[in-house]
Amino acid sequence: MITQNKRLTGIVLTVAFLLLLPLIAMQFTNEVNWSLFDFIVAGFLLLSTGLLGELVSRKVNKFEHRIAICAAILAVLFLIWVELAVGIFGTPFAGS
């Protein structure tokens, strides 16, 4: 039980650290210009990806299946992130 709580704490701290990077970058350059909504969306995407990965690691027994499912989750995260950033698919959700 304690190990599971440590992993969840690690996921939350990793998400917080990753969100600190653009926040700090915004202090030094005008190239990074995130709004509060950008931080909320990024936090949701990163946290949900981490929690889904944790769920997969707890529920899926076969190692190969775990790797495949986690790779699919990361691929979906990447595609959503890229679409929101530059709009490679041309959906109305694109940031450009």
TACORKA-V831924 format. One record per residue. RES is the residue in three letters. PSI is psi in radians with two decimals (999 if undefined). Layout:
# TACORKA-V831924
res: (RES & RES)
psi: (PSI & PSI)
This chain:
# TACORKA-V831924
res: (MET & ILE & THR & GLN & ASN & LYS & ARG & LEU & THR & GLY & ILE & VAL & LEU & THR & VAL & ALA & PHE & LEU & LEU & LEU & LEU & PRO & LEU & ILE & ALA & MET & GLN & PHE & THR & ASN & GLU & VAL & ASN & TRP & SER & LEU & PHE & ASP & PHE & ILE & VAL & ALA & GLY & PHE & LEU & LEU & LEU & SER & THR & GLY & LEU & LEU & GLY & GLU & LEU & VAL & SER & ARG & LYS & VAL & ASN & LYS & PHE & GLU & HIS & ARG & ILE & ALA & ILE & CYS & ALA & ALA & ILE & LEU & ALA & VAL & LEU & PHE & LEU & ILE & TRP & VAL & GLU & LEU & ALA & VAL & GLY & ILE & PHE & GLY & THR & PRO & PHE & ALA & GLY & SER)
psi: (-0.74 & -0.65 & -0.70 & -0.71 & -0.62 & -0.68 & -0.72 & -0.70 & -0.69 & -0.68 & -0.83 & -0.74 & -0.62 & -0.75 & -0.77 & -0.73 & -0.77 & -0.58 & -0.39 & -0.49 & -0.90 & -0.53 & -0.76 & -0.71 & -0.58 & -0.41 & -0.37 & -0.28 & 2.69 & -0.06 & -0.50 & 2.04 & 1.41 & 2.46 & 3.07 & -0.67 & -0.68 & -0.74 & -0.67 & -0.80 & -0.79 & -0.74 & -0.74 & -0.81 & -0.81 & -0.77 & -0.74 & -0.64 & -0.78 & -0.75 & -0.63 & -0.70 & -0.70 & -0.73 & -0.75 & -0.76 & -0.48 & -0.62 & -0.50 & 2.19 & -0.69 & 2.23 & -0.76 & -0.66 & -0.69 & -0.81 & -0.77 & -0.76 & -0.75 & -0.64 & -0.69 & -0.72 & -0.77 & -0.63 & -0.71 & -0.75 & -0.82 & -0.79 & -0.72 & -0.76 & -0.78 & -0.70 & -0.76 & -0.55 & -0.86 & -0.16 & 0.96 & -0.41 & -0.19 & 0.45 & 2.86 & -0.16 & -0.10 & 2.51 & -0.18 & 999)
